Amino acid sequence: MQPFRYLLARYDSASTFTQLLISSLATAVPYYVAALLSYQVSALATYGGWKAVAVHGGAVVLVTVVVVLAARYVVAIREVKSRETALRKEALSRAYTLCDRVLTWRIAQVNNAHCSSPDLLWALTASVSGLRQIVDAAHEALEGTYGNLDPERRIDFEVTFMTRSLADDQITIPAAANRDGRQPHSMLLRKSNPTLYETTVTATVFRENRPALHIIEDTARDDSYVELYPGQKKRIRSSIVFPVVSDLNELLGTIVAHCDQEGFFKHSHEGYWVDFFEIFAKRLAAESIKIRRLVQDGDAAAKAVVSSPIEPPY
């Protein structure tokens, strides 16, 4: 079906005149064929008898069924494509709207902070809450657009930001969002095993010379996705790992999104997912760099932020 899809894509990308010309030919040809068949049926009835007409009629019916099926298939493909395009536009629009909401939240945070207090320093610079707000926005954009498309079965998503811990330099998850609002189960295991995430796809991204997007269409069939605990692959069926980089292309971490439906994230949709996750990646990068600079800085203000009892760094 790939050649057929290719031809359909070429038709959709053609000029209006070309599309009208093809549509006119598609209408004219059946009329000509109908007229030709009418003549042939008349000739067969005259010289070949009704048996020949029956055989000819069966062949005509078969060809007609094939043509009708092909036409309906084209309509179905176009409807699916139109639906996908509409959903993508909705998801991108929702992503920007939710990120604007995070910005409004940050403005309110600054306005409501008390002078000469640690929370004002967090509001003016960066905070782990900022990371969580961005991750929440990414989850809401996915959940709101795709979570309830099928009334028979909902899709559950989880989004995390994975990065190097400021405490032990091992991979950790300072921000996560899911339908239940719970911390990822693996974070419980990390307390006793700081190197737990060294077998994850994120760890692979950290080891790459040039961090790249990774899509796991079906975790059950992909050996690159390693379970951190028994049964994880039953809960996580499809996953995408998107690198978060600085302005110097230094890897800061990854956005990891996964769901319980196999094949949801596809390699064939890579371009779209790059557009979608880049919206959140840039904002996570800005927040993450600010936090790291505060931790690395030795002046009094930075120390006050780092030692803040309100929200210590990850």
N, C-alpha and C positions, 0 to 999 in steps of 0.2 A: 504493500500500500504506500510505501515511501515515494515512488515515482508519481503516484496519483496526488499525494499531498503536495509534492513539489510543484506539479502543474497547477494545482489549485492556488498555491501561494503565489506563483507567477501571475496567475489571472488577477488575484487581489491587488497585486502591486502594479498592474498595467494601467495605462491611461484610461480615462473615461471613454474616449472614442474607441479604443481597442476592446474594452469590455462590452460596449454597445454592439460593436461589429460581431463579436463572438456570440453574444446573446441572440442577435438577429439570425445568424447562421444556424444556431442550435434550434431556433423556432422554424426556420424555413426547411431544413433538411427533413424533419419528420413529416411535414406536409407533402413533400415530394415523394418520400418513401410510401406514404399512405396511398397516394395516387398511383404509384407504380404497382403496389400490392393489389389495388383494386382491379387494375388491368390484368395482372397475372391470374388472379382468382377467376376472373371472367373467362380468360383463355383456358385455364385448367378445367373449368366446368364444361366448356364446349368440347375440348379435345381429349381431356384425360379422365373425365368422369369424377364422380363425387369422392372416390377413394383418394385420388390425387389431391382433391381439394382438402380432404381431411388431413392428409400428411402435410400439405403446405400450411394449413391452418395451425397445426400443432407446432410447426417450426416458427411461424409468425408469433404465436402466443409465447413460446419460449424466449424468443428474441425480445419481445415486448416486456416480459417480466425482468429480463436482465437490464434493459434500458431503464425501466421504472426503478428498479433497485439501485442502479447507479445514480440516478437523479436524486433519489431520496437520501442516498449515502452522502452525496455532495451537500444537500441541505443540512443533514445532521452534522457533518464536519464543520460547516460554516457556523451553525448555531453553537457548537461546542467552542469553536475558536472565538466567536463573538462573546460568549459567556466568560471565557478565560481572560479576554482583553478587558472586559468590564470589571472583573474581580481584581485584576492587577492594578487598574487605575484606582479602584476603590481602596485597595490596600496601601498604595503609595500615598494617596491623599490622606488616608487615616494616619499613616506614619508621620507625615509632616504636621498634621493637626495635633497629634499627641505629643510630639516633640515641642511644638509651640506651647502646649500646656505645661510641659516641664519648665520651659523658660519663664512662664508666668509664675509658676511656683517658686522659682529661684528669686524672682523679683520680690515676691511677697516675703520670702525668707529674709532678704536683706532689710526690707522695710520694717519687719516685725522684730528684728534682732535688737537687743539692748547694747548700748555703747559700752566699750571697754569690757566685753565679755567674750569667752571663747566661742560662743555660738555665732557672734558677729564675724569673727575671723573665718569660721567655716563658711558662712554665707557669702563673704566677699571673695573667697578663694575657691575652695572645692570641698567635697565631702563624700563619704561613702553613700550617704543618702542620695546624692546626685547620681551616682552610678546606678543605684537601685531604681530611681525614678525612670531613667532611660531604659533599663532592662524591662521594667514594668510596661513602658510604652511599647516596646517591641513585642512583648507577649500579647498585649491588648490588641495591637494591630493584626497579628496573626489569628488570635482567637476570635476577634470580632468579625473578621472577613471570612475565615475558612472553618471555624469551629463547628458551626451548625448548618452547613450546606445540605447535609443529608439528614432529613428528619428521623430516619431509621437508626442512624448511628452518628454520634458526635465525634469530633476529633479533639483529643486533649493534647495541648502543647506545653512545653516547658522551655524557657529561655534562660541561659546563664551567661555571665561574663567570667571567663577564666583568665587568670593572670598569675604572675609570680608574687608570692606573699612578701610583704615588707618585713615580716618577722623572721622567716626562715628561708626565703628565696625559693621555696618549692611552690608548685602550682596549687592554687586554691580558687575558691569561688566566693568573691565578696558580694556578689549580687545575683539573685535568681528570682524567677517569677513563674508561677504555674496556677492552674485553676484553683487548687486547694490553698494556696498561699503558704505552703510549707517549704522548709529548707530541704534541698536535695538530700536523699538518704546517704549518698556517698560522703557528705561532709561529716557525718557521724563517724564513719570509718576513718576519715582523715585525721581525726584527733589522736588516734593511736598509731597512725601510719602516715606521716607527712609526705611520703613519696608515692602515695596511692595513685595519683593522676599521671605518673610517668609512663603508663602504658596506654594513655588515651590518645585520640587523634590530635588534641591540642598540644600534647607533648611532641608529637611528630611535627606539627607546625613550628614549634619553637626550635626544632633541630634542623629545619630546612634553611638552606642558604637564601632562598627567596620564598617567604611565606605565601602559601597559595590557599585558595578556597578548596575545601574538601566536601564532597557530597556522598553520603552513604544512602543509596536508594532503599536498600533492605538490609538491616543489620544482621539478619539471620543468614544471609548469603554472602556477607562481606567479612573476610577475616581481619581486615584492618581495624574493625570495631571490636575491642576487647571488653568483656564484661568486668565490672568492678565488684560485683556481687552476684550471686546466683539469681537468675530470673530477670536480670536487667534488660536483656534483649527482648523479653516478652512485653515489657512496658515501653521500651524504646524501639520502634520498628523502622523509623526513617530519621535521618539526622543530617544537619549541615553545620559546618565549622568555618566561620568567616574570620579572617585575620583582622585585628585592630592595630593599625600602624600609626606612627607619628608623622609629622611633616618631613622627617628625614628618612622615612620608610623603615624605622626601627619598630620591631614587633613589640607591642605592649600587652597583648593578650588576644583572646578570641571571643566572638559571640558564638555560642553554641545553641542551636534551636533543634528540638526534636519533637516527634509526635508518635502516637500509637497506631499510625496507619502506614503500612509499607508502601513504598513508591510515591509518597507525597512529594518529597524533594527529589527532583529529577535532574540528571546531567543536561538534558535537552533544554531545561529552563534556567540554565546557569546565568545567562545574561540578566534575566529578570531578578533573580535572587541577589545578584551583585548590586543592582540598583536599589533594591529594598534594604538590604542590610547595611549598605554604605551610609544610609541616612543616620543610623544609630551608631555605626562604628566611629564616625567623625566626632560625634558628641561624647562618646565614651573615651576616645583618645584625648580630647581636651580635658576632661575631668580627671582622667588617670594621670596625665602628665603633671597637672597642678598638684595633685596629692603627692606624687613622688618627689617633686621639687621641694615641697614643704618638708617632707621627711629628710631629704638630703641637705636642706639648708640648715645652718647652725645658728641663725640669729634668734633673738628672744621670741619674736612673734611666731616663727615656725615651731619653736619648742612648745609654745603655749598651745598651738593647734594640735601638735602630735600627742601631747600629754593630756588633751582635753578629756575630762570624764564624761562629756556628753556623747561623744562618738569617736572612739579611738580608731586608728587606721587598721586595715586588714592585715 
